Amino acid sequence: SKVVLELPSFAGGLKAPREFLRQLTSARFKASNPKCDISHSISSAVVAPSVAVTFSDKKTVMYDFGGKTCDDIMRDVNLTTTKLQRAEMTKDK
Protein backbone atom coordinates (compact mmCIF):
# COMPACT_ATOMS: atom_id res chain seq x y z
CA SER A 1 0.00 0.00 0.00
CA LYS A 2 0.96 3.59 -0.50
CA VAL A 3 0.01 6.92 1.08
CA VAL A 4 0.74 10.30 -0.52
CA LEU A 5 -0.15 13.39 1.52
CA GLU A 6 -0.13 16.80 -0.19
CA LEU A 7 -0.14 19.98 1.87
CA PRO A 8 -0.42 23.59 0.74
CA SER A 9 2.55 25.70 1.79
CA PHE A 10 0.55 28.77 2.83
CA ALA A 11 -2.75 27.70 4.38
CA GLY A 12 -4.40 27.46 7.72
CA GLY A 13 -6.40 24.52 8.96
CA LEU A 14 -3.63 21.97 8.66
CA LYS A 15 -4.17 20.38 12.06
CA ALA A 16 -5.95 17.27 10.72
CA PRO A 17 -3.49 16.51 7.89
CA ARG A 18 -0.49 17.05 10.15
CA GLU A 19 -1.96 14.72 12.77
CA PHE A 20 -2.66 12.17 10.01
CA LEU A 21 1.00 12.37 8.92
CA ARG A 22 2.18 12.10 12.54
CA GLN A 23 0.15 8.92 13.06
CA LEU A 24 1.36 7.35 9.80
CA THR A 25 4.98 7.98 10.64
CA SER A 26 4.71 6.68 14.20
CA ALA A 27 6.68 3.60 15.26
CA ARG A 28 3.42 1.77 16.01
CA PHE A 29 2.05 2.29 12.50
CA LYS A 30 5.36 1.40 10.86
CA ALA A 31 5.54 -1.81 12.91
CA SER A 32 2.05 -2.87 11.84
CA ASN A 33 2.47 -1.76 8.19
CA PRO A 34 6.16 -2.17 7.34
CA LYS A 35 5.60 -2.31 3.57
CA CYS A 36 3.47 0.83 3.41
CA ASP A 37 5.17 3.57 1.39
CA ILE A 38 4.44 6.97 2.95
CA SER A 39 5.36 10.27 1.33
CA HIS A 40 4.31 13.87 1.67
CA SER A 41 4.89 17.11 -0.14
CA ILE A 42 4.40 20.77 0.63
CA SER A 43 3.75 22.95 -2.38
CA SER A 44 2.38 26.36 -3.26
CA ALA A 45 0.60 24.65 -6.18
CA VAL A 46 -1.57 22.65 -3.77
CA VAL A 47 -4.80 24.46 -2.90
CA ALA A 48 -6.23 22.18 -0.22
CA PRO A 49 -4.70 19.38 1.85
CA SER A 50 -5.47 15.91 0.54
CA VAL A 51 -4.25 12.36 0.82
CA ALA A 52 -4.23 9.58 -1.77
CA VAL A 53 -4.29 6.06 -0.33
CA THR A 54 -3.53 3.11 -2.59
CA PHE A 55 -4.79 -0.08 -0.98
CA SER A 56 -3.55 -3.65 -1.44
CA ASP A 57 -6.09 -4.19 -4.24
CA LYS A 58 -4.31 -1.37 -6.15
CA LYS A 59 -7.33 0.96 -5.95
CA THR A 60 -6.53 4.54 -4.98
CA VAL A 61 -8.92 6.65 -2.93
CA MET A 62 -8.49 10.42 -2.62
CA TYR A 63 -9.47 12.00 0.69
CA ASP A 64 -10.04 15.72 1.10
CA PHE A 65 -9.52 17.09 4.60
CA GLY A 66 -12.11 19.84 4.13
CA GLY A 67 -14.27 19.73 7.25
CA LYS A 68 -12.91 16.32 8.30
CA THR A 69 -10.78 15.36 11.25
CA CYS A 70 -7.83 13.00 11.21
CA ASP A 71 -10.04 10.43 12.96
CA ASP A 72 -12.65 10.68 10.16
CA ILE A 73 -10.07 9.88 7.48
CA MET A 74 -8.33 7.21 9.57
CA ARG A 75 -11.68 5.53 10.32
CA ASP A 76 -12.49 5.27 6.61
CA VAL A 77 -9.01 3.97 5.76
CA ASN A 78 -9.25 1.35 8.54
CA LEU A 79 -12.73 0.29 7.41
CA THR A 80 -11.55 -0.20 3.83
CA THR A 81 -8.47 -2.10 5.01
CA THR A 82 -10.57 -4.39 7.21
CA LYS A 83 -12.93 -5.16 4.30
CA LEU A 84 -9.97 -6.05 2.08
CA GLN A 85 -8.43 -8.28 4.75
CA ARG A 86 -11.74 -10.12 5.26
CA ALA A 87 -12.16 -10.61 1.52
CA GLU A 88 -8.60 -11.97 1.29
CA MET A 89 -9.20 -14.40 4.18
CA THR A 90 -12.47 -15.59 2.63
CA LYS A 91 -10.83 -16.07 -0.76
CA ASP A 92 -8.14 -18.33 0.73
CA LYS A 93 -10.68 -20.68 2.29
Phi, psi and omega in degrees: 000163185215142178230127178236116181254128179243128182238139174287145183285328182235081180206151174268182176069035182260013182300310182297311180295325178292322177294320178301313179297319179300315181294319181291334181262008179287155179300322181298314180294315180299324179292324182273344181223062187296336182268357182287125179269119183243127176220158177214155178220150176239123186214146175286345179281342180277128182272317182225146179295138178210165177221136175251124180244121175258119184272175184298339178274008177074006176276137180252132178242130177265132177243132176257133182279357181306110178075005181248150176267169175301318180299323178299312181293315182298322179299316180293318178298315180296321179297315179296317179298317179298317178299318180294319179295318179295319179297320179294318179294320180292322181296324182285345182271000000 
